[in-house]
Amino acid sequence: MTTPLSRLRRLTAAARRITEQNLHDRFALVGPVDEIKEPGDTIDAMLVRLERSFAANRRFAAKASHELRTPLALQRTSGNDRRRRPTQVQQVRSVRTGLARRDRRSRCRASAGRREPPSSSAPGRP
């Protein structure tokens, strides 16, 4: 025979086993509405609300995490691009340096073409 006190002890033990990982567990007491079933049903209803709240918090955290990761990923990507690609100033300097080298080479070739080739005879000899 079950006494009200033994039913209350089972209800208490079941309540202690419920954690955030198993909020889906319910007491689901059967029988007439009495001083034990009524609090059990109330706790079951509270567990439903808690389970929904925890699920909403998990969804929010997942969405917020995604929203925060996206800009960070974009910043990392653009930061990596900046490290890999020279800036416009560096590109302009590089082009100017290359053009200056080419101009010097052209001038050297032009001046070398204007010089008279060395004579086949040694200096001082006719």
N, CA, C and O of each residue as an XYZ file, in Angstrom:
504
protein
N       0.834     -1.170      0.000
C       0.000      0.000      0.000
C       0.887      1.244      0.000
O       1.870      1.331      0.737
N       0.516      2.194     -0.840
C       1.298      3.416     -0.901
C       0.634      4.479     -0.035
O      -0.576      4.703     -0.086
N       1.451      5.099      0.734
C       0.954      6.163      1.602
C       1.237      7.499      0.944
O       2.098      7.583      0.069
N       0.534      8.538      1.346
C       0.827      9.859      0.785
C       2.283     10.262      1.003
O       2.880     10.922      0.154
N       2.844      9.873      2.120
C       4.237     10.223      2.391
C       5.189      9.502      1.436
O       6.169     10.099      0.989
N       4.926      8.244      1.115
C       5.795      7.524      0.174
C       5.662      8.110     -1.231
O       6.651      8.188     -1.959
N       4.459      8.521     -1.620
C       4.271      9.172     -2.926
C       5.030     10.498     -2.968
O       5.617     10.855     -3.990
N       5.013     11.215     -1.861
C       5.730     12.489     -1.784
C       7.237     12.268     -1.880
O       7.942     13.050     -2.516
N       7.726     11.210     -1.253
C       9.161     10.894     -1.337
C       9.562     10.550     -2.771
O      10.619     10.982     -3.231
N       8.745      9.786     -3.477
C       9.037      9.458     -4.882
C       9.025     10.717     -5.745
O       9.866     10.879     -6.628
N       8.070     11.601     -5.484
C       7.992     12.864     -6.218
C       9.248     13.698     -5.962
O       9.807     14.277     -6.893
N       9.686     13.761     -4.723
C      10.891     14.517     -4.359
C      12.126     13.916     -5.021
O      12.958     14.651     -5.552
N      12.254     12.608     -4.999
C      13.412     11.942     -5.620
C      13.424     12.188     -7.129
O      14.480     12.435     -7.713
N      12.264     12.122     -7.751
C      12.186     12.368     -9.198
C      12.555     13.819     -9.509
O      13.237     14.083    -10.500
N      12.118     14.747     -8.686
C      12.435     16.165     -8.901
C      13.935     16.400     -8.790
O      14.488     17.210     -9.532
N      14.586     15.716     -7.891
C      16.037     15.873     -7.724
C      16.817     15.327     -8.919
O      17.921     15.794     -9.200
N      16.263     14.355     -9.613
C      16.957     13.769    -10.775
C      16.863     14.653    -12.018
O      17.651     14.490    -12.949
N      15.928     15.568    -12.044
C      15.733     16.400    -13.235
C      16.785     17.503    -13.260
O      16.956     18.252    -12.298
N      17.485     17.578    -14.393
C      18.508     18.606    -14.601
C      18.207     19.320    -15.914
O      17.214     19.018    -16.576
N      19.058     20.259    -16.286
C      18.837     20.967    -17.552
C      18.997     20.046    -18.754
O      18.479     20.348    -19.829
N      19.701     18.931    -18.597
C      19.862     17.985    -19.703
C      18.632     17.100    -19.895
O      18.417     16.582    -20.991
N      17.830     16.921    -18.865
C      16.657     16.050    -19.008
C      15.377     16.759    -18.556
O      14.551     16.186    -17.846
N      15.234     17.996    -18.974
C      14.021     18.747    -18.641
C      12.777     18.130    -19.274
O      11.655     18.445    -18.877
N      12.971     17.268    -20.241
C      11.835     16.623    -20.900
C      11.186     15.556    -20.007
O      10.067     15.126    -20.284
N      11.868     15.130    -18.952
C      11.269     14.161    -18.022
C      10.113     14.826    -17.271
O      10.187     15.999    -16.907
N       9.060     14.065    -17.050
C       7.893     14.571    -16.329
C       7.490     13.566    -15.253
O       7.830     12.384    -15.314
N       6.766     14.070    -14.282
C       6.252     13.183    -13.233
C       5.080     12.371    -13.777
O       4.974     11.172    -13.522
N       4.217     13.025    -14.516
C       3.047     12.377    -15.128
C       2.317     11.493    -14.123
O       2.095     10.304    -14.351
N       1.962     12.100    -13.031
C       1.266     11.353    -11.981
C      -0.148     11.009    -12.434
O      -0.822     11.802    -13.092
N      -0.569      9.829    -12.071
C      -1.934      9.387    -12.383
C      -2.706      9.254    -11.084
O      -2.132      9.124    -10.003
N      -3.975      9.287    -11.215
C      -4.806      9.127    -10.028
C      -5.621     10.378     -9.764
O      -5.615     11.329    -10.545
N      -6.309     10.349     -8.661
C      -7.180     11.488     -8.345
C      -6.355     12.729     -7.991
O      -5.227     12.638     -7.506
N      -6.955     13.875     -8.249
C      -6.286     15.128     -7.902
C      -6.314     15.236     -6.382
O      -7.371     15.354     -5.762
N      -5.123     15.192     -5.808
C      -5.015     15.294     -4.358
C      -3.818     16.159     -4.001
O      -3.262     16.837     -4.865
N      -3.420     16.143     -2.745
C      -2.322     16.997     -2.276
C      -0.967     16.609     -2.876
O      -0.012     17.374     -2.748
N      -0.856     15.466     -3.514
C       0.394     15.036     -4.154
C       0.337     15.282     -5.663
O       1.293     15.798     -6.242
N      -0.763     14.922     -6.295
C      -0.872     15.060     -7.753
C      -0.880     16.522     -8.179
O      -0.276     16.873     -9.192
N      -1.542     17.360     -7.434
C      -1.628     18.772     -7.825
C      -0.251     19.441     -7.892
O       0.044     20.087     -8.898
N       0.611     19.319     -6.866
C       1.955     19.897     -7.009
C       2.763     19.209     -8.121
O       3.556     19.863     -8.798
N       2.569     17.905     -8.314
C       3.268     17.188     -9.387
C       2.889     17.736    -10.753
O       3.755     17.950    -11.601
N       1.596     17.965    -10.968
C       1.142     18.535    -12.241
C       1.669     19.961    -12.425
O       2.020     20.365    -13.534
N       1.718     20.711    -11.333
C       2.238     22.081    -11.394
C       3.719     22.071    -11.769
O       4.165     22.885    -12.578
N       4.471     21.154    -11.183
C       5.902     21.049    -11.501
C       6.086     20.595    -12.951
O       6.984     21.079    -13.640
N       5.242     19.668    -13.420
C       5.313     19.248    -14.827
C       5.106     20.448    -15.762
O       5.827     20.602    -16.747
N       4.127     21.290    -15.451
C       3.870     22.477    -16.278
C       5.065     23.437    -16.223
O       5.428     24.045    -17.231
N       5.668     23.567    -15.043
C       6.845     24.421    -14.908
C       8.008     23.863    -15.731
O       8.753     24.628    -16.343
N       8.167     22.548    -15.751
C       9.236     21.931    -16.538
C       9.043     22.180    -18.032
O      10.018     22.361    -18.762
N       7.799     22.190    -18.486
C       7.521     22.505    -19.892
C       8.004     23.922    -20.196
O       8.664     24.152    -21.209
N       7.675     24.869    -19.317
C       8.107     26.257    -19.530
C       9.628     26.381    -19.473
O      10.223     27.093    -20.282
N      10.249     25.701    -18.536
C      11.714     25.736    -18.438
C      12.376     25.142    -19.682
O      13.354     25.685    -20.195
N      11.832     24.029    -20.156
C      12.396     23.391    -21.348
C      12.315     24.334    -22.549
O      13.270     24.444    -23.319
N      11.185     25.008    -22.707
C      11.039     25.974    -23.805
C      12.020     27.129    -23.646
O      12.616     27.589    -24.620
N      12.181     27.591    -22.416
C      13.092     28.702    -22.155
C      14.541     28.314    -22.460
O      15.275     29.080    -23.083
N      14.945     27.127    -22.019
C      16.306     26.659    -22.305
C      16.524     26.510    -23.808
O      17.587     26.862    -24.320
N      15.527     25.993    -24.513
C      15.641     25.830    -25.970
C      15.764     27.199    -26.642
O      16.559     27.367    -27.566
N      14.982     28.174    -26.182
C      15.064     29.525    -26.750
C      16.441     30.133    -26.483
O      17.003     30.799    -27.352
N      16.979     29.909    -25.297
C      18.320     30.420    -24.981
C      19.381     29.776    -25.865
O      20.302     30.453    -26.323
N      19.259     28.476    -26.107
C      20.226     27.798    -26.983
C      20.146     28.347    -28.405
O      21.172     28.578    -29.045
N      18.917     28.557    -28.897
C      18.761     29.117    -30.249
C      19.354     30.521    -30.319
O      20.046     30.863    -31.278
N      19.080     31.330    -29.298
C      19.620     32.690    -29.277
C      21.146     32.665    -29.266
O      21.787     33.404    -30.014
N      21.722     31.824    -28.424
C      23.184     31.747    -28.334
C      23.786     31.293    -29.665
O      24.825     31.803    -30.085
N      23.139     30.345    -30.320
C      23.647     29.868    -31.615
C      23.577     30.979    -32.659
O      24.525     31.176    -33.420
N      22.460     31.704    -32.698
C      22.321     32.794    -33.673
C      23.307     33.920    -33.372
O      23.951     34.446    -34.280
N      23.422     34.284    -32.104
C      24.348     35.360    -31.730
C      25.780     34.962    -32.050
O      26.564     35.774    -32.541
N      26.114     33.722    -31.773
C      27.459     33.239    -32.072
C      27.732     33.319    -33.565
O      28.811     33.739    -33.984
N      26.758     32.918    -34.362
C      26.926     32.984    -35.821
C      27.080     34.429    -36.279
O      27.944     34.738    -37.100
N      26.243     35.308    -35.749
C      26.303     36.719    -36.141
C      27.634     37.350    -35.749
O      28.143     38.217    -36.460
N      28.193     36.927    -34.637
C      29.482     37.473    -34.213
C      30.636     36.866    -35.002
O      31.627     37.544    -35.274
N      30.512     35.597    -35.370
C      31.586     34.945    -36.126
C      31.701     35.512    -37.530
O      32.809     35.636    -38.050
N      30.587     35.857    -38.152
C      30.616     36.325    -39.535
C      31.469     37.581    -39.690
O      32.354     37.592    -40.546
N      31.250     38.652    -38.900
C      32.119     39.828    -39.059
C      33.572     39.533    -38.708
O      34.484     40.073    -39.335
N      33.793     38.684    -37.718
C      35.175     38.349    -37.361
C      35.858     37.611    -38.501
O      37.028     37.857    -38.796
N      35.136     36.716    -39.134
C      35.717     35.988    -40.267
C      36.029     36.948    -41.406
O      37.068     36.831    -42.056
N      35.133     37.895    -41.646
C      35.385     38.872    -42.707
C      36.603     39.729    -42.375
O      37.417     40.026    -43.249
N      36.723     40.121    -41.113
C      37.885     40.918    -40.720
C      39.165     40.121    -40.872
O      40.176     40.637    -41.349
N      39.120     38.855    -40.462
C      40.316     38.019    -40.613
C      40.690     37.878    -42.075
O      41.862     37.973    -42.438
N      39.689     37.652    -42.911
C      39.951     37.484    -44.337
C      40.531     38.754    -44.927
O      41.518     38.706    -45.661
N      39.927     39.887    -44.613
C      40.456     41.133    -45.175
C      41.825     41.438    -44.589
O      42.676     42.010    -45.271
N      42.048     41.066    -43.338
C      43.370     41.251    -42.739
C      44.410     40.394    -43.424
O      45.533     40.842    -43.655
N      44.047     39.163    -43.752
C      44.972     38.284    -44.465
C      45.245     38.822    -45.856
O      46.376     38.759    -46.338
N      44.213     39.352    -46.507
C      44.406     39.920    -47.838
C      45.371     41.092    -47.776
O      46.229     41.248    -48.645
N      45.226     41.915    -46.743
C      46.115     43.074    -46.630
C      47.557     42.627    -46.450
O      48.479     43.259    -46.965
N      47.749     41.537    -45.717
C      49.114     41.059    -45.517
C      49.674     40.445    -46.790
O      50.870     40.559    -47.061
N      48.825     39.798    -47.568
C      49.304     39.145    -48.785
C      49.480     40.123    -49.927
O      50.461     40.028    -50.664
N      48.568     41.054    -50.096
C      48.634     42.001    -51.203
C      49.230     43.314    -50.725
O      48.868     43.805    -49.656
N      50.132     43.882    -51.499
C      50.672     45.180    -51.093
C      49.591     46.247    -51.186
O      48.651     46.131    -51.973
N      49.733     47.262    -50.392
C      48.777     48.362    -50.444
C      48.989     49.149    -51.723
O      49.966     48.927    -52.438
N      48.088     50.057    -52.011
C      48.205     50.851    -53.235
C      49.484     51.682    -53.229
O      50.131     51.833    -54.265
N      49.844     52.213    -52.083
C      51.076     53.007    -51.995
C      52.271     52.135    -52.354
O      53.151     52.558    -53.104
N      52.303     50.924    -51.823
C      53.409     50.020    -52.135
C      53.407     49.654    -53.615
O      54.469     49.531    -54.226
N      52.233     49.480    -54.186
C      52.151     49.161    -55.611
C      52.689     50.310    -56.456
O      53.431     50.088    -57.413
N      52.314     51.533    -56.102
C      52.795     52.702    -56.849
C      54.312     52.796    -56.749
O      54.988     53.042    -57.748
N      54.849     52.604    -55.552
C      56.308     52.646    -55.375
C      56.991     51.584    -56.220
O      58.019     51.836    -56.849
N      56.409     50.400    -56.224
C      56.991     49.305    -56.994
C      56.997     49.627    -58.486
O      57.985     49.373    -59.176
N      55.901     50.183    -58.979
C      55.825     50.547    -60.401
C      56.839     51.637    -60.715
O      57.531     51.569    -61.731
N      56.929     52.644    -59.849
C      57.896     53.732    -60.075
C      59.327     53.198    -60.096
O      60.128     53.583    -60.948
N      59.639     52.319    -59.163
C      60.984     51.740    -59.112
C      61.274     50.964    -60.389
O      62.356     51.086    -60.962
N      60.313     50.171    -60.831
C      60.493     49.404    -62.064
C      60.688     50.302    -63.269
O      61.535     50.028    -64.119
N      59.904     51.382    -63.352
C      60.052     52.319    -64.473
C      61.403     53.022    -64.425
O      62.039     53.221    -65.460
N      61.837     53.395    -63.239
C      63.138     54.065    -63.107
C      64.260     53.133    -63.555
O      65.183     53.571    -64.242
N      64.198     51.869    -63.183
C      65.221     50.904    -63.615
C      65.226     50.771    -65.132
O      66.284     50.753    -65.760
N      64.038     50.679    -65.711
C      63.953     50.528    -67.159
C      64.498     51.764    -67.864
O      65.179     51.653    -68.884
N      64.196     52.948    -67.316
C      64.731     54.181    -67.912
C      66.252     54.198    -67.843
O      66.911     54.578    -68.812
N      66.819     53.789    -66.705
C      68.286     53.767    -66.577
C      68.900     52.806    -67.582
O      69.908     53.119    -68.214
N      68.291     51.639    -67.728
C      68.811     50.666    -68.696
C      68.746     51.229    -70.116
O      69.677     51.073    -70.907
N      67.626     51.884    -70.420
C      67.483     52.465    -71.764
C      68.538     53.532    -72.010
O      69.130     53.593    -73.088
N      68.770     54.371    -71.007
C      69.789     55.421    -71.165
C      71.173     54.813    -71.315
O      71.977     55.287    -72.117
N      71.455     53.768    -70.550
C      72.767     53.107    -70.655
C      72.951     52.510    -72.045
O      74.025     52.628    -72.634
N      71.921     51.878    -72.564
C      72.011     51.284    -73.898
C      72.179     52.370    -74.955
O      72.950     52.221    -75.903
N      71.444     53.462    -74.776
C      71.532     54.556    -75.751
C      72.915     55.183    -75.719
O      73.491     55.469    -76.768
N      73.447     55.398    -74.538
C      74.777     56.006    -74.453
C      75.838     55.028    -74.936
O      76.852     55.453    -75.489
N      75.637     53.757    -74.745
C      76.597     52.766    -75.233
C      76.585     52.730    -76.751
O      77.620     52.470    -77.365
N      75.451     52.982    -77.364
C      75.352     52.985    -78.821
C      76.008     54.203    -79.433
O      76.437     54.139    -80.586
N      76.105     55.306    -78.718
C      76.715     56.529    -79.237
C      78.232     56.487    -79.141
O      78.918     57.200    -79.873
N      78.745     55.689    -78.278
C      80.200     55.614    -78.128
C      80.810     55.001    -79.370
O      80.219     54.162    -80.049
N      81.988     55.448    -79.627
C      82.698     54.860    -80.761
C      83.341     53.574    -80.294
O      83.883     53.503    -79.190
N      83.280     52.577    -81.122
C      83.922     51.330    -80.723
C      85.417     51.528    -80.626
O      85.973     52.344    -81.362
N      86.073     50.822    -79.761
C      87.524     50.982    -79.637
C      88.202     50.590    -80.949
O      87.780     49.665    -81.642
N      89.262     51.326    -81.263
C      89.966     51.053    -82.521
C      90.741     49.762    -82.393
O      91.108     49.332    -81.299
N      90.976     49.165    -83.526
C      91.688     47.893    -83.524
C      93.174     48.080    -83.270
O      93.869     47.147    -82.869
N      93.645     49.271    -83.503
C      95.068     49.485    -83.254
C      95.262     50.047    -81.871
O      94.378     50.699    -81.317
N      96.385     49.797    -81.337
C      96.701     50.270    -80.000
C      96.933     51.756    -80.050
O      97.334     52.264    -81.097
N      96.703     52.481    -78.982
C      96.903     53.923    -78.969
C      98.360     54.263    -79.247
O      99.285     53.590    -78.793
N      98.516     55.298    -79.986
C      99.855     55.747    -80.314
C     100.410     55.063    -81.546
O     101.479     55.455    -82.013
N      99.767     54.097    -82.077
C     100.214     53.410    -83.295
C      99.304     53.801    -84.441
O      98.088     53.895    -84.273
N      99.876     54.023    -85.579
C      99.072     54.383    -86.747
C      98.334     53.248    -87.347
O      97.622     53.428    -88.335
